[in-house]
Structure formats: structure tokens, C-alpha cells
Amino acid sequence: MLLETLNPAHFNITSLVPEAMPVATVPILVLMCFLFLIWNHEETSSVPGPGYCMGIGPLISHGRFLWMGLGNACNYYNKTYGEFVRVWISGEETYIISK
């Protein structure tokens, strides 16, 4: 008798979900998409450098400085982006100016 009451085949799943659920999820999904677009919006900078890309760019930039060292990473970014480069070190926007 206990196994019969715990068997999920005896329950009608549609009776457990209220009818207003699909109507309420549409505005929530639209709001979440709007907030994601605002969070993902990137101010365009006139200074070249790696993109922000939801915070992944700063992690990659900082990791490159840790892995390659300051001098080699600066040389890499200068070859890739030019003499004036914007990178992130320890989560802070940093400018590399060199010739």
C-alpha cells in the first residue's frame, strides 16, 4: 500500500502545476533576457585591447600576466594590439604604453 501511494504514475502532473504558470513565465523570461543584455552591454573603448566578454577577458588577461610574466605578456599585447593597449591586471583596467 505504501509503494502504491509513492508511485508517481498515480499522480496527474498537470493537476500539480497551476494554469497561470505559463502566463507568469513569459514576462519573467523577457525580463531575464533584458537584464542579460544590459549586463552584457560593453562600452566601446577607443583604446585597443582584449574584449571584456562577460568578465572572461579580464580573467584571460590576468592569467596571461601570471603565466608569461610581466615583460613577455606586455610584449605579446604590444605585438597584437599596438603601442597603447588596455588590459586587466588583478581586475583593474591597466594601460600599457610602450614603443
Biopython code that builds the backbone (N, CA, C, O; Angstrom):
import numpy as np
from Bio.PDB.StructureBuilder import StructureBuilder

atoms = [
    (1, "MET", "N", (0.827, -1.185, 0.000)),
    (1, "MET", "CA", (0.000, 0.000, 0.000)),
    (1, "MET", "C", (0.879, 1.259, 0.000)),
    (1, "MET", "O", (0.558, 2.242, -0.668)),
    (2, "LEU", "N", (1.965, 1.226, 0.736)),
    (2, "LEU", "CA", (2.860, 2.379, 0.771)),
    (2, "LEU", "C", (3.503, 2.615, -0.586)),
    (2, "LEU", "O", (3.651, 3.765, -1.001)),
    (3, "LEU", "N", (3.891, 1.548, -1.292)),
    (3, "LEU", "CA", (4.513, 1.693, -2.596)),
    (3, "LEU", "C", (3.544, 2.261, -3.625)),
    (3, "LEU", "O", (3.957, 2.992, -4.525)),
    (4, "GLU", "N", (2.266, 1.936, -3.502)),
    (4, "GLU", "CA", (1.278, 2.468, -4.432)),
    (4, "GLU", "C", (1.086, 3.971, -4.252)),
    (4, "GLU", "O", (0.865, 4.686, -5.230)),
    (5, "THR", "N", (1.166, 4.453, -3.029)),
    (5, "THR", "CA", (0.987, 5.892, -2.805)),
    (5, "THR", "C", (2.219, 6.683, -3.248)),
    (5, "THR", "O", (2.099, 7.856, -3.602)),
    (6, "LEU", "N", (3.398, 6.061, -3.233)),
    (6, "LEU", "CA", (4.615, 6.749, -3.658)),
    (6, "LEU", "C", (4.867, 6.640, -5.160)),
    (6, "LEU", "O", (5.766, 7.304, -5.676)),
    (7, "ASN", "N", (4.108, 5.830, -5.861)),
    (7, "ASN", "CA", (4.293, 5.645, -7.293)),
    (7, "ASN", "C", (3.870, 6.919, -8.032)),
    (7, "ASN", "O", (2.718, 7.336, -7.923)),
    (8, "PRO", "N", (4.786, 7.541, -8.781)),
    (8, "PRO", "CA", (4.439, 8.783, -9.469)),
    (8, "PRO", "C", (3.455, 8.592, -10.614)),
    (8, "PRO", "O", (2.888, 9.574, -11.094)),
    (9, "ALA", "N", (3.233, 7.367, -11.067)),
    (9, "ALA", "CA", (2.286, 7.136, -12.151)),
    (9, "ALA", "C", (0.853, 7.384, -11.702)),
    (9, "ALA", "O", (-0.020, 7.567, -12.551)),
    (10, "HIS", "N", (0.579, 7.396, -10.417)),
    (10, "HIS", "CA", (-0.771, 7.620, -9.914)),
    (10, "HIS", "C", (-1.135, 9.094, -9.902)),
    (10, "HIS", "O", (-2.314, 9.434, -9.805)),
    (11, "PHE", "N", (-0.152, 9.973, -9.997)),
    (11, "PHE", "CA", (-0.424, 11.404, -9.944)),
    (11, "PHE", "C", (-0.520, 11.972, -11.348)),
    (11, "PHE", "O", (0.210, 11.560, -12.250)),
    (12, "ASN", "N", (-1.423, 12.918, -11.523)),
    (12, "ASN", "CA", (-1.539, 13.644, -12.781)),
    (12, "ASN", "C", (-0.711, 14.919, -12.623)),
    (12, "ASN", "O", (-1.067, 15.800, -11.840)),
    (13, "ILE", "N", (0.378, 15.015, -13.359)),
    (13, "ILE", "CA", (1.302, 16.127, -13.182)),
    (13, "ILE", "C", (0.674, 17.464, -13.551)),
    (13, "ILE", "O", (1.061, 18.500, -13.010)),
    (14, "THR", "N", (-0.280, 17.454, -14.457)),
    (14, "THR", "CA", (-0.912, 18.718, -14.851)),
    (14, "THR", "C", (-1.771, 19.301, -13.736)),
    (14, "THR", "O", (-1.999, 20.510, -13.699)),
    (15, "SER", "N", (-2.240, 18.470, -12.845)),
    (15, "SER", "CA", (-3.017, 18.998, -11.725)),
    (15, "SER", "C", (-2.117, 19.637, -10.675)),
    (15, "SER", "O", (-2.590, 20.438, -9.868)),
    (16, "LEU", "N", (-0.831, 19.300, -10.671)),
    (16, "LEU", "CA", (0.087, 19.880, -9.700)),
    (16, "LEU", "C", (0.575, 21.260, -10.134)),
    (16, "LEU", "O", (0.898, 22.085, -9.279)),
    (17, "VAL", "N", (0.637, 21.531, -11.429)),
    (17, "VAL", "CA", (1.116, 22.812, -11.941)),
    (17, "VAL", "C", (-0.083, 23.714, -12.191)),
    (17, "VAL", "O", (-1.001, 23.328, -12.915)),
    (18, "PRO", "N", (-0.094, 24.900, -11.609)),
    (18, "PRO", "CA", (-1.236, 25.782, -11.833)),
    (18, "PRO", "C", (-1.291, 26.250, -13.286)),
    (18, "PRO", "O", (-0.285, 26.279, -13.995)),
    (19, "GLU", "N", (-2.499, 26.614, -13.698)),
    (19, "GLU", "CA", (-2.697, 27.045, -15.086)),
    (19, "GLU", "C", (-2.047, 28.396, -15.351)),
    (19, "GLU", "O", (-1.753, 28.702, -16.506)),
    (20, "ALA", "N", (-1.815, 29.199, -14.351)),
    (20, "ALA", "CA", (-1.226, 30.524, -14.528)),
    (20, "ALA", "C", (0.290, 30.460, -14.714)),
    (20, "ALA", "O", (0.915, 31.480, -15.004)),
    (21, "MET", "N", (0.878, 29.300, -14.556)),
    (21, "MET", "CA", (2.332, 29.179, -14.647)),
    (21, "MET", "C", (2.881, 29.616, -16.001)),
    (21, "MET", "O", (3.819, 30.414, -16.014)),
    (22, "PRO", "N", (2.367, 29.153, -17.145)),
    (22, "PRO", "CA", (2.920, 29.609, -18.422)),
    (22, "PRO", "C", (2.731, 31.115, -18.644)),
    (22, "PRO", "O", (3.575, 31.750, -19.276)),
    (23, "VAL", "N", (1.662, 31.682, -18.147)),
    (23, "VAL", "CA", (1.419, 33.116, -18.308)),
    (23, "VAL", "C", (2.428, 33.910, -17.489)),
    (23, "VAL", "O", (2.840, 34.991, -17.911)),
    (24, "ALA", "N", (2.830, 33.409, -16.349)),
    (24, "ALA", "CA", (3.785, 34.119, -15.491)),
    (24, "ALA", "C", (5.223, 33.934, -15.958)),
    (24, "ALA", "O", (6.065, 34.792, -15.692)),
    (25, "THR", "N", (5.522, 32.855, -16.636)),
    (25, "THR", "CA", (6.907, 32.623, -17.035)),
    (25, "THR", "C", (7.343, 33.495, -18.210)),
    (25, "THR", "O", (8.525, 33.820, -18.320)),
    (26, "VAL", "N", (6.434, 33.876, -19.075)),
    (26, "VAL", "CA", (6.799, 34.693, -20.233)),
    (26, "VAL", "C", (7.363, 36.047, -19.809)),
    (26, "VAL", "O", (8.436, 36.413, -20.288)),
    (27, "PRO", "N", (6.701, 36.811, -18.935)),
    (27, "PRO", "CA", (7.316, 38.084, -18.523)),
    (27, "PRO", "C", (8.636, 37.897, -17.758)),
    (27, "PRO", "O", (9.540, 38.725, -17.871)),
    (28, "ILE", "N", (8.741, 36.830, -16.996)),
    (28, "ILE", "CA", (9.985, 36.576, -16.265)),
    (28, "ILE", "C", (11.115, 36.281, -17.240)),
    (28, "ILE", "O", (12.227, 36.778, -17.062)),
    (29, "LEU", "N", (10.849, 35.481, -18.267)),
    (29, "LEU", "CA", (11.873, 35.191, -19.264)),
    (29, "LEU", "C", (12.265, 36.439, -20.047)),
    (29, "LEU", "O", (13.442, 36.637, -20.346)),
    (30, "VAL", "N", (11.294, 37.281, -20.381)),
    (30, "VAL", "CA", (11.601, 38.527, -21.092)),
    (30, "VAL", "C", (12.450, 39.439, -20.214)),
    (30, "VAL", "O", (13.401, 40.051, -20.700)),
    (31, "LEU", "N", (12.122, 39.536, -18.938)),
    (31, "LEU", "CA", (12.897, 40.354, -18.009)),
    (31, "LEU", "C", (14.316, 39.816, -17.861)),
    (31, "LEU", "O", (15.274, 40.589, -17.835)),
    (32, "MET", "N", (14.456, 38.497, -17.765)),
    (32, "MET", "CA", (15.791, 37.907, -17.641)),
    (32, "MET", "C", (16.627, 38.165, -18.893)),
    (32, "MET", "O", (17.819, 38.451, -18.783)),
    (33, "CYS", "N", (16.033, 38.070, -20.069)),
    (33, "CYS", "CA", (16.765, 38.349, -21.312)),
    (33, "CYS", "C", (17.178, 39.816, -21.367)),
    (33, "CYS", "O", (18.294, 40.131, -21.782)),
    (34, "PHE", "N", (16.285, 40.715, -20.951)),
    (34, "PHE", "CA", (16.605, 42.139, -20.942)),
    (34, "PHE", "C", (17.749, 42.438, -19.973)),
    (34, "PHE", "O", (18.657, 43.198, -20.309)),
    (35, "LEU", "N", (17.716, 41.855, -18.788)),
    (35, "LEU", "CA", (18.794, 42.059, -17.820)),
    (35, "LEU", "C", (20.112, 41.465, -18.315)),
    (35, "LEU", "O", (21.178, 42.030, -18.073)),
    (36, "PHE", "N", (20.041, 40.333, -19.003)),
    (36, "PHE", "CA", (21.248, 39.735, -19.557)),
    (36, "PHE", "C", (21.863, 40.628, -20.632)),
    (36, "PHE", "O", (23.085, 40.765, -20.702)),
    (37, "LEU", "N", (21.018, 41.238, -21.471)),
    (37, "LEU", "CA", (21.530, 42.146, -22.493)),
    (37, "LEU", "C", (22.157, 43.392, -21.874)),
    (37, "LEU", "O", (23.187, 43.869, -22.351)),
    (38, "ILE", "N", (21.545, 43.921, -20.821)),
    (38, "ILE", "CA", (22.112, 45.095, -20.148)),
    (38, "ILE", "C", (23.437, 44.721, -19.486)),
    (38, "ILE", "O", (24.402, 45.482, -19.562)),
    (39, "TRP", "N", (23.492, 43.569, -18.845)),
    (39, "TRP", "CA", (24.709, 43.131, -18.161)),
    (39, "TRP", "C", (25.827, 42.873, -19.165)),
    (39, "TRP", "O", (27.002, 43.094, -18.873)),
    (40, "ASN", "N", (25.449, 42.404, -20.345)),
    (40, "ASN", "CA", (26.414, 42.055, -21.376)),
    (40, "ASN", "C", (26.857, 43.263, -22.202)),
    (40, "ASN", "O", (27.818, 43.170, -22.966)),
    (41, "HIS", "N", (26.173, 44.381, -22.058)),
    (41, "HIS", "CA", (26.492, 45.563, -22.859)),
    (41, "HIS", "C", (27.889, 46.054, -22.522)),
    (41, "HIS", "O", (28.246, 46.190, -21.352)),
    (42, "GLU", "N", (28.661, 46.315, -23.542)),
    (42, "GLU", "CA", (30.043, 46.736, -23.352)),
    (42, "GLU", "C", (30.219, 48.127, -23.936)),
    (42, "GLU", "O", (29.859, 48.388, -25.084)),
    (43, "GLU", "N", (30.772, 49.003, -23.134)),
    (43, "GLU", "CA", (31.094, 50.333, -23.631)),
    (43, "GLU", "C", (32.250, 50.200, -24.610)),
    (43, "GLU", "O", (33.263, 49.567, -24.311)),
    (44, "THR", "N", (32.090, 50.798, -25.773)),
    (44, "THR", "CA", (33.173, 50.725, -26.742)),
    (44, "THR", "C", (34.265, 51.694, -26.342)),
    (44, "THR", "O", (34.008, 52.862, -26.051)),
    (45, "SER", "N", (35.456, 51.202, -26.334)),
    (45, "SER", "CA", (36.598, 51.996, -25.936)),
    (45, "SER", "C", (37.433, 52.310, -27.166)),
    (45, "SER", "O", (37.533, 51.500, -28.087)),
    (46, "SER", "N", (38.027, 53.493, -27.169)),
    (46, "SER", "CA", (38.887, 53.858, -28.285)),
    (46, "SER", "C", (40.270, 53.238, -28.145)),
    (46, "SER", "O", (41.068, 53.276, -29.081)),
    (47, "VAL", "N", (40.554, 52.670, -26.981)),
    (47, "VAL", "CA", (41.853, 52.046, -26.736)),
    (47, "VAL", "C", (41.755, 50.567, -27.110)),
    (47, "VAL", "O", (40.855, 49.877, -26.632)),
    (48, "PRO", "N", (42.665, 50.064, -27.958)),
    (48, "PRO", "CA", (42.600, 48.645, -28.332)),
    (48, "PRO", "C", (43.020, 47.744, -27.176)),
    (48, "PRO", "O", (43.741, 48.155, -26.267)),
    (49, "GLY", "N", (42.552, 46.522, -27.240)),
    (49, "GLY", "CA", (42.895, 45.540, -26.229)),
    (49, "GLY", "C", (41.911, 44.389, -26.264)),
    (49, "GLY", "O", (40.961, 44.413, -27.046)),
    (50, "PRO", "N", (42.117, 43.397, -25.443)),
    (50, "PRO", "CA", (41.192, 42.259, -25.424)),
    (50, "PRO", "C", (39.812, 42.691, -24.941)),
    (50, "PRO", "O", (39.692, 43.576, -24.094)),
    (51, "GLY", "N", (38.778, 42.062, -25.481)),
    (51, "GLY", "CA", (37.409, 42.403, -25.120)),
    (51, "GLY", "C", (37.040, 41.952, -23.721)),
    (51, "GLY", "O", (37.715, 41.114, -23.123)),
    (52, "TYR", "N", (35.956, 42.521, -23.204)),
    (52, "TYR", "CA", (35.506, 42.190, -21.851)),
    (52, "TYR", "C", (34.807, 40.833, -21.821)),
    (52, "TYR", "O", (35.148, 39.985, -20.997)),
    (53, "CYS", "N", (33.849, 40.620, -22.696)),
    (53, "CYS", "CA", (33.174, 39.334, -22.910)),
    (53, "CYS", "C", (32.704, 38.690, -21.600)),
    (53, "CYS", "O", (33.146, 37.599, -21.243)),
    (54, "MET", "N", (31.805, 39.376, -20.892)),
    (54, "MET", "CA", (31.192, 38.882, -19.654)),
    (54, "MET", "C", (32.215, 38.542, -18.574)),
    (54, "MET", "O", (31.989, 37.625, -17.784)),
    (55, "GLY", "N", (33.315, 39.250, -18.527)),
    (55, "GLY", "CA", (34.308, 39.038, -17.491)),
    (55, "GLY", "C", (35.357, 38.007, -17.814)),
    (55, "GLY", "O", (36.283, 37.799, -17.030)),
    (56, "ILE", "N", (35.230, 37.351, -18.963)),
    (56, "ILE", "CA", (36.217, 36.342, -19.330)),
    (56, "ILE", "C", (37.508, 37.007, -19.802)),
    (56, "ILE", "O", (38.596, 36.497, -19.536)),
    (57, "GLY", "N", (37.401, 38.145, -20.503)),
    (57, "GLY", "CA", (38.572, 38.866, -20.980)),
    (57, "GLY", "C", (39.525, 39.258, -19.863)),
    (57, "GLY", "O", (40.728, 39.023, -19.983)),
    (58, "PRO", "N", (39.026, 39.854, -18.769)),
    (58, "PRO", "CA", (39.929, 40.166, -17.663)),
    (58, "PRO", "C", (40.586, 38.937, -17.042)),
    (58, "PRO", "O", (41.749, 38.996, -16.643)),
    (59, "LEU", "N", (39.863, 37.836, -16.955)),
    (59, "LEU", "CA", (40.463, 36.611, -16.403)),
    (59, "LEU", "C", (41.583, 36.094, -17.293)),
    (59, "LEU", "O", (42.631, 35.680, -16.796)),
    (60, "ILE", "N", (41.369, 36.115, -18.602)),
    (60, "ILE", "CA", (42.399, 35.657, -19.531)),
    (60, "ILE", "C", (43.595, 36.599, -19.495)),
    (60, "ILE", "O", (44.741, 36.151, -19.496)),
    (61, "SER", "N", (43.330, 37.901, -19.462)),
    (61, "SER", "CA", (44.410, 38.890, -19.432)),
    (61, "SER", "C", (45.261, 38.725, -18.165)),
    (61, "SER", "O", (46.490, 38.708, -18.232)),
    (62, "HIS", "N", (44.602, 38.607, -17.028)),
    (62, "HIS", "CA", (45.329, 38.445, -15.768)),
    (62, "HIS", "C", (46.095, 37.123, -15.747)),
    (62, "HIS", "O", (47.231, 37.067, -15.278)),
    (63, "GLY", "N", (45.467, 36.061, -16.257)),
    (63, "GLY", "CA", (46.136, 34.765, -16.325)),
    (63, "GLY", "C", (47.365, 34.797, -17.218)),
    (63, "GLY", "O", (48.371, 34.153, -16.922)),
    (64, "ARG", "N", (47.284, 35.550, -18.314)),
    (64, "ARG", "CA", (48.445, 35.658, -19.200)),
    (64, "ARG", "C", (49.598, 36.356, -18.497)),
    (64, "ARG", "O", (50.752, 35.961, -18.668)),
    (65, "PHE", "N", (49.306, 37.397, -17.702)),
    (65, "PHE", "CA", (50.367, 38.076, -16.962)),
    (65, "PHE", "C", (50.976, 37.171, -15.895)),
    (65, "PHE", "O", (52.184, 37.214, -15.665)),
    (66, "LEU", "N", (50.159, 36.361, -15.247)),
    (66, "LEU", "CA", (50.694, 35.429, -14.258)),
    (66, "LEU", "C", (51.528, 34.337, -14.902)),
    (66, "LEU", "O", (52.567, 33.945, -14.371)),
    (67, "TRP", "N", (51.069, 33.841, -16.057)),
    (67, "TRP", "CA", (51.715, 32.708, -16.709)),
    (67, "TRP", "C", (52.998, 33.130, -17.426)),
    (67, "TRP", "O", (54.029, 32.472, -17.289)),
    (68, "MET", "N", (52.940, 34.229, -18.193)),
    (68, "MET", "CA", (54.075, 34.631, -19.022)),
    (68, "MET", "C", (55.031, 35.584, -18.313)),
    (68, "MET", "O", (56.182, 35.727, -18.726)),
    (69, "GLY", "N", (54.575, 36.221, -17.277)),
    (69, "GLY", "CA", (55.391, 37.248, -16.639)),
    (69, "GLY", "C", (55.065, 38.607, -17.242)),
    (69, "GLY", "O", (54.473, 38.696, -18.318)),
    (70, "LEU", "N", (55.451, 39.645, -16.548)),
    (70, "LEU", "CA", (55.079, 41.000, -16.957)),
    (70, "LEU", "C", (55.688, 41.387, -18.302)),
    (70, "LEU", "O", (54.985, 41.898, -19.175)),
    (71, "GLY", "N", (56.973, 41.151, -18.476)),
    (71, "GLY", "CA", (57.647, 41.574, -19.707)),
    (71, "GLY", "C", (57.150, 40.852, -20.938)),
    (71, "GLY", "O", (56.850, 41.488, -21.949)),
    (72, "ASN", "N", (57.058, 39.528, -20.872)),
    (72, "ASN", "CA", (56.609, 38.756, -22.029)),
    (72, "ASN", "C", (55.152, 39.040, -22.371)),
    (72, "ASN", "O", (54.801, 39.118, -23.548)),
    (73, "ALA", "N", (54.303, 39.195, -21.364)),
    (73, "ALA", "CA", (52.895, 39.494, -21.625)),
    (73, "ALA", "C", (52.750, 40.881, -22.246)),
    (73, "ALA", "O", (51.940, 41.068, -23.154)),
    (74, "CYS", "N", (53.529, 41.860, -21.764)),
    (74, "CYS", "CA", (53.485, 43.200, -22.363)),
    (74, "CYS", "C", (53.930, 43.149, -23.817)),
    (74, "CYS", "O", (53.320, 43.788, -24.674)),
    (75, "ASN", "N", (54.991, 42.393, -24.105)),
    (75, "ASN", "CA", (55.451, 42.253, -25.484)),
    (75, "ASN", "C", (54.388, 41.592, -26.358)),
    (75, "ASN", "O", (54.186, 41.997, -27.503)),
    (76, "TYR", "N", (53.709, 40.577, -25.822)),
    (76, "TYR", "CA", (52.650, 39.902, -26.577)),
    (76, "TYR", "C", (51.530, 40.884, -26.920)),
    (76, "TYR", "O", (51.110, 40.968, -28.074)),
    (77, "TYR", "N", (51.047, 41.628, -25.922)),
    (77, "TYR", "CA", (49.941, 42.563, -26.168)),
    (77, "TYR", "C", (50.376, 43.700, -27.092)),
    (77, "TYR", "O", (49.568, 44.183, -27.886)),
    (78, "ASN", "N", (51.634, 44.137, -27.006)),
    (78, "ASN", "CA", (52.103, 45.189, -27.898)),
    (78, "ASN", "C", (52.191, 44.695, -29.338)),
    (78, "ASN", "O", (51.870, 45.444, -30.261)),
    (79, "LYS", "N", (52.614, 43.462, -29.550)),
    (79, "LYS", "CA", (52.644, 42.903, -30.905)),
    (79, "LYS", "C", (51.238, 42.707, -31.453)),
    (79, "LYS", "O", (50.994, 42.901, -32.644)),
    (80, "THR", "N", (50.317, 42.323, -30.578)),
    (80, "THR", "CA", (48.960, 42.025, -31.025)),
    (80, "THR", "C", (48.133, 43.289, -31.250)),
    (80, "THR", "O", (47.424, 43.377, -32.253)),
    (81, "TYR", "N", (48.202, 44.280, -30.339)),
    (81, "TYR", "CA", (47.297, 45.424, -30.384)),
    (81, "TYR", "C", (47.986, 46.758, -30.667)),
    (81, "TYR", "O", (47.300, 47.726, -30.998)),
    (82, "GLY", "N", (49.290, 46.850, -30.552)),
    (82, "GLY", "CA", (49.975, 48.105, -30.829)),
    (82, "GLY", "C", (50.654, 48.675, -29.594)),
    (82, "GLY", "O", (50.826, 47.986, -28.588)),
    (83, "GLU", "N", (51.040, 49.952, -29.686)),
    (83, "GLU", "CA", (51.834, 50.584, -28.628)),
    (83, "GLU", "C", (51.030, 50.957, -27.383)),
    (83, "GLU", "O", (51.580, 50.999, -26.283)),
    (84, "PHE", "N", (49.759, 51.221, -27.546)),
    (84, "PHE", "CA", (48.909, 51.659, -26.431)),
    (84, "PHE", "C", (47.803, 50.621, -26.275)),
    (84, "PHE", "O", (46.938, 50.511, -27.143)),
    (85, "VAL", "N", (47.817, 49.850, -25.172)),
    (85, "VAL", "CA", (46.922, 48.709, -25.000)),
    (85, "VAL", "C", (46.221, 48.793, -23.655)),
    (85, "VAL", "O", (46.813, 49.207, -22.659)),
    (86, "ARG", "N", (44.938, 48.393, -23.635)),
    (86, "ARG", "CA", (44.170, 48.295, -22.398)),
    (86, "ARG", "C", (44.062, 46.818, -22.026)),
    (86, "ARG", "O", (43.574, 46.016, -22.822)),
    (87, "VAL", "N", (44.514, 46.450, -20.822)),
    (87, "VAL", "CA", (44.416, 45.082, -20.308)),
    (87, "VAL", "C", (43.898, 45.152, -18.868)),
    (87, "VAL", "O", (43.731, 46.235, -18.307)),
    (88, "TRP", "N", (43.650, 43.995, -18.290)),
    (88, "TRP", "CA", (43.216, 43.936, -16.899)),
    (88, "TRP", "C", (44.249, 43.169, -16.090)),
    (88, "TRP", "O", (44.635, 42.058, -16.454)),
    (89, "ILE", "N", (44.688, 43.759, -15.007)),
    (89, "ILE", "CA", (45.590, 43.094, -14.073)),
    (89, "ILE", "C", (44.938, 43.170, -12.697)),
    (89, "ILE", "O", (44.654, 44.260, -12.200)),
    (90, "SER", "N", (44.704, 42.027, -12.089)),
    (90, "SER", "CA", (44.018, 41.917, -10.788)),
    (90, "SER", "C", (42.648, 42.587, -10.815)),
    (90, "SER", "O", (42.239, 43.198, -9.828)),
    (91, "GLY", "N", (41.945, 42.479, -11.923)),
    (91, "GLY", "CA", (40.599, 43.017, -12.032)),
    (91, "GLY", "C", (40.535, 44.514, -12.277)),
    (91, "GLY", "O", (39.442, 45.075, -12.347)),
    (92, "GLU", "N", (41.665, 45.165, -12.407)),
    (92, "GLU", "CA", (41.684, 46.607, -12.645)),
    (92, "GLU", "C", (42.145, 46.878, -14.073)),
    (92, "GLU", "O", (43.070, 46.241, -14.577)),
    (93, "GLU", "N", (41.482, 47.830, -14.707)),
    (93, "GLU", "CA", (41.861, 48.207, -16.062)),
    (93, "GLU", "C", (43.217, 48.879, -16.035)),
    (93, "GLU", "O", (43.422, 49.839, -15.292)),
    (94, "THR", "N", (44.147, 48.383, -16.840)),
    (94, "THR", "CA", (45.517, 48.867, -16.854)),
    (94, "THR", "C", (45.905, 49.197, -18.293)),
    (94, "THR", "O", (45.556, 48.462, -19.218)),
    (95, "TYR", "N", (46.617, 50.287, -18.479)),
    (95, "TYR", "CA", (47.082, 50.691, -19.797)),
    (95, "TYR", "C", (48.577, 50.428, -19.917)),
    (95, "TYR", "O", (49.357, 50.778, -19.031)),
    (96, "ILE", "N", (48.966, 49.799, -21.038)),
    (96, "ILE", "CA", (50.370, 49.539, -21.330)),
    (96, "ILE", "C", (50.787, 50.485, -22.438)),
    (96, "ILE", "O", (50.227, 50.446, -23.533)),
    (97, "ILE", "N", (51.758, 51.329, -22.166)),
    (97, "ILE", "CA", (52.274, 52.280, -23.157)),
    (97, "ILE", "C", (53.738, 51.935, -23.390)),
    (97, "ILE", "O", (54.548, 51.983, -22.464)),
    (98, "SER", "N", (54.073, 51.589, -24.620)),
    (98, "SER", "CA", (55.462, 51.243, -24.907)),
    (98, "SER", "C", (55.753, 51.471, -26.376)),
    (98, "SER", "O", (54.848, 51.677, -27.185)),
    (99, "LYS", "N", (57.006, 51.431, -26.696)),
    (99, "LYS", "CA", (57.451, 51.554, -28.093)),
    (99, "LYS", "C", (58.320, 50.381, -28.420)),
    (99, "LYS", "O", (58.812, 50.271, -29.543)),
]
sb = StructureBuilder()
sb.init_structure("model")
sb.init_model(0)
sb.init_chain("A")
sb.init_seg("    ")
for serial, (resi, resn, name, xyz) in enumerate(atoms, 1):
    if name == "N":
        sb.init_residue(resn, " ", resi, " ")
    sb.init_atom(name, np.array(xyz, "f"), 0.0, 1.0, " ", f" {name:<3s}", serial, name[0])
structure = sb.get_structure()
